[in-house]
Amino acid sequence: MIFRQAQSYNLLIITLFFLGAKAHAQNLPENSTDYTPRVLETTEIDFLSSYYSQDGNNAAVTGGLGTEELTDVTAAFVISIPLSEDDILTIDTGISAYTSASSSNINPFDKRPADPFTAATGASRDDTWYNLTAAYSKSSDDRNTIWSAKVSFSTEYDYSSFGFGGSYSKLLNEKNTEISINASVFLDKWNAIYPYELRPFAPGGLGLDDFLFRENTITGNPDYDPDFTVFSNEKRNSYALGLSLSQIITKNIQGSFLVDFVQQNGLLSTPFQRVYFEDVEDSFIDNFHLADDVERLPDKRFKVALGTRLNFYINEFFVLRSFYRFYTDDWGITSHTASLEIPIKIVDKWTLYPAYRFYYQSSVDYFAFYNQHNSQQRYYTSDFDLSQYAANQYGIGVNYTDIFTKLRLWKIALKSIDLRYNYYHRNTGLSAGIISGGLTFQVQ
């Protein structure tokens, strides 16, 4: 629920892709002189899993001040099935369960005393996210043209998403050059949940006659009366277009250039994230500051990202993989991402993956710290995901790959094992760690 939209997890999760290949061998007619290799030889099954944990003191749920403690466990299965020599069907299904101290404080009043730095025990403390994606790809006989289509659906307690898209790739110059275009559409919908103390001031609410205020003493300003309205539109639509050019420059160097455009419309605010105004007298229950409003952001956003990759093959033991991305949008954010990964072949089947990633972004135009907004503003947020910050991420991974799949049980053969750990730290104080792993099997 809250975790998908409100936390920084979506900036950190490293997805491990092991999409490979396998199919049932086919006999050619005796008089056949042509043979077209299959894109995927046999059915392949990937199992992916991760454990994520974070902590910090700038929760958006409590207006930019409060615990950000969160844990998440994710598991996914990806099944790639060759339908013919040229066609592949991929089914990706996943589940993610999290527990969040910050999101529990949507209703902080089920514990005493109420406090933004202490987790509550209500229903918003945890949630489960489910996803199902189906993709189909087709290659031309000469393997120089590939097109694909996909459809996806995901859901959690307060959010659902339906997506579809496709891509087209063309290989040129004896397969040394690849040009690709991809497009996707996501039609999402909130089931808006608001901070508990604001709900009595929505249309039809009881205001200060609500049970919450009759059973608790308001300190500070006792005449708590927020000017609160619910969102009339709970839909969020996203439209994305990506272009890429990949080129083998020399036998040891490969580079690519990428550009992405994203247009979003609808409810781009997060309904349960509180905001406090410096020109409104503060009201409290216990140690908890009662919200003046929720986050309000424009209903349109346009994003542009430019990226480049450059990979150097040094020798059979070392490869350098570098990446840089520049991002900007019409909310005022600009960001820079730079990363370097150095796969090191230890022995024949084992590879070590040390990695580093640096990220910097400016703030959106509408961000201010806790209790520093003005009630006359049209848009406002205290979500530190939208603030100015710099972050470093350090990672290490190990991979085992056996292309001959000697380890097997009946018709299931183990092709690869991947295990990684990444540590992430922002200069705002947020820190996080993720352990992720995957197993790839071939069905003989």
Secondary structure, DSSP 8 states (H G I E B T S, - for coil): -HHHHHSTHHHH-----------------TT-------SS-SEEEEEEEEEEEEE-SB-GGGTT-B---EEEEEEEEEEEEE-SSSEEEEEEEEEEEEEEHHHHTTSGGGSSS--TTS---SGGGEEEEEEEEEEEEEE-TTS-EEEEEEEEEEEETTEEEEEEEEEEEEEETTTTEEEEEEEEEEEEEE-----GGGGGGSTT--GGGSHHHHSS-EEE-S---------S--EEEEEEEEEEEEEE-SSSEEEEEEEEEEEEEE--S-TT-EE-BTTS--EEETTEE--SEE-B--SEEEEEEEEEEEEEE-SSSBEEEEEEEEEEETTS-EEEEEEEE--EEEETTEEE--EEEEEEE---TTB--TT-B-TT-S-BB--GGGS-EEEEEEEEEEEEE-TT---EETTEEEEEEEEEEEEEEETTS-EEEEEEEEEEEEE-
